[in-house]
């Protein structure tokens, strides 16, 4: 989902008048839906690496980037999609051989079965537990926590060297982390 949250009436109006695909987003309201393919490459990787080597605090791969493909002539062209900032962050962390992947979020802690009667707050997972819960489905909200959990399992597999840990947290709450042990 992209863009601001809308009530159901506004979302249906946009669907009818502008042809938007819409859906309810994790109990927070309605949003527009566009394709969100997994990022395959970071076009600016060499520049990012140069900045990091020079000691420059570098902000990269945040939401709002322009998804591109290489056309038949070898040129980049924009496509109608959205870049998932969490997956792009995991790809970048892997490419630069990061020691730590930290994902900021607006919830205090991760929960299994979020928003359901059997909701259970969890402070730590093993990688095998992450894979199990993802395979079972339904534990994490799609478009919200599910991609963050998925990227942690992907990051462990795609790194050039094993990660000791990663974290998904609210920056203001150092005591409420989901630390996924490798």
C-alpha positions in Angstrom: 0.0 0.0 0.0 1.1 3.6 -0.7 0.0 7.1 0.1 -2.1 8.4 3.0 -4.8 6.5 4.8 -8.4 7.1 3.7 -11.8 6.1 5.1 -13.7 3.5 3.1 -16.0 6.0 1.3 -13.0 8.1 0.0 -11.2 4.9 -1.0 -14.2 3.7 -3.0 -14.6 7.1 -4.6 -10.9 7.0 -5.8 -11.4 3.4 -7.0 -14.5 4.4 -9.0 -13.3 7.8 -10.3 -9.5 7.2 -10.7 -9.3 3.5 -11.3 -7.2 2.9 -8.2 -6.8 -0.6 -6.7 -7.5 -0.1 -2.9 -7.5 -2.3 0.2 -7.9 -2.1 3.9 -4.4 -1.8 5.6 -3.9 -3.6 8.9 -6.9 -2.0 10.6 -5.5 1.5 10.0 -7.7 2.6 7.1 -7.8 2.2 3.3 -4.8 2.8 0.9 -4.0 2.6 -2.7 -2.2 -0.6 -3.8 0.4 -0.9 -6.6 3.0 -3.5 -7.5 5.9 -3.9 -5.2 8.4 -6.3 -6.7 11.4 -7.3 -4.6 14.4 -5.1 -5.5 17.1 -6.9 -7.5 19.8 -4.3 -7.6 20.7 -0.9 -6.2 21.6 1.3 -9.1 23.5 3.8 -7.0 25.5 1.2 -5.0 29.0 2.4 -6.1 28.2 6.0 -5.1 26.8 4.8 -1.7 29.9 2.8 -1.1 32.2 5.7 -2.0 30.3 8.0 0.4 30.5 5.4 3.2 34.2 4.9 2.6 34.7 8.7 2.8 33.0 8.7 6.2 29.9 10.5 5.0 26.6 9.8 6.9 24.6 8.4 4.0 20.8 8.0 3.7 19.8 5.6 0.9 17.0 3.3 -0.3 14.3 4.9 1.7 10.7 4.8 0.5 9.8 7.0 -2.4 12.6 5.9 -4.8 11.8 5.4 -8.4 11.6 1.7 -9.4 13.3 1.2 -12.8 14.0 -1.6 -15.2 16.6 -1.9 -18.0 15.0 -1.6 -21.4 16.1 -3.3 -24.6 18.5 -0.5 -25.3 20.2 -0.9 -21.9 18.7 2.3 -20.6 16.9 2.7 -17.3 13.2 3.5 -17.4 10.7 4.0 -14.6 7.8 1.6 -14.0 4.5 1.8 -12.1 5.5 0.2 -8.8 6.8 1.1 -5.4 10.1 0.2 -3.8 9.7 -1.6 -0.5 12.1 0.3 1.8 12.6 -2.7 4.2 13.6 -5.1 1.4 15.8 -2.5 -0.3 17.5 -1.9 3.1 18.2 -5.6 3.5 19.6 -5.7 0.0 21.8 -2.7 0.6 23.0 -4.1 4.0 24.0 -7.3 2.3 25.7 -5.5 -0.6 27.8 -3.3 1.7 28.5 -6.2 4.1 26.8 -4.5 7.0 27.4 -5.7 10.6 23.9 -4.9 11.7 20.5 -4.3 10.1 18.1 -2.1 12.2 14.6 -1.6 11.0 12.5 1.2 12.6 8.8 0.8 13.0 5.9 2.4 14.8 5.0 -0.5 17.1 6.6 -1.3 20.4 7.2 -5.0 19.8 6.3 -7.8 17.3 3.4 -10.0 18.0 2.4 -13.4 16.8 -1.3 -13.4 15.6 -1.3 -9.6 15.8 -4.8 -8.2 16.6 -6.3 -11.6 17.2 -7.6 -13.1 20.5 -4.5 -15.3 20.7 -2.0 -12.4 20.2 1.3 -13.1 21.8 4.1 -10.5 22.2 7.6 -11.8 21.4 11.0 -10.3 22.2 13.2 -12.8 20.4 13.0 -15.3 17.6 15.5 -17.8 16.2 15.9 -17.9 12.4 14.2 -21.3 12.3 11.2 -19.9 14.2 11.0 -16.9 11.8 10.9 -19.3 8.8 8.2 -21.5 10.6 5.9 -18.6 11.4 6.2 -17.2 7.8 5.4 -20.6 6.3 2.4 -20.9 8.6 1.1 -17.5 7.5 -1.4 -15.2 9.3 0.9 -14.2 12.2 2.1 -10.9 10.8 0.1 -8.2 9.0 0.8 -8.1 5.2 2.2 -4.7 4.1 3.2 -3.9 7.7 5.2 -6.3 9.9 5.2 -9.3 7.5 7.8 -7.8 5.1 10.0 -6.8 8.0 10.0 -10.3 9.3 10.5 -11.8 5.8 13.5 -9.5 5.1 15.2 -10.7 8.3 15.0 -14.3 7.2 16.1 -13.3 3.6 19.0 -11.1 5.0 20.4 -14.1 6.9 20.5 -16.2 3.8 21.8 -13.6 1.3 24.6 -12.1 3.3 28.2 -12.9 2.4 28.8 -13.8 6.0 26.3 -14.8 8.7 24.7 -12.0 10.7 24.8 -12.3 14.4 21.5 -10.4 14.9 19.2 -7.8 13.6 16.6 -5.6 15.2 13.1 -4.3 14.4 12.2 -1.5 16.9 10.8 1.9 17.8 13.8 4.2 18.1 12.5 5.8 21.3 12.0 2.5 23.1 15.4 0.8 23.6 13.8 -1.8 25.8 11.2 -3.0 23.3 13.2 -4.7 20.5 12.6 -7.8 18.4 16.0 -9.3 18.2 16.1 -12.2 15.8 19.0 -14.5 16.8 20.8 -16.1 13.9 
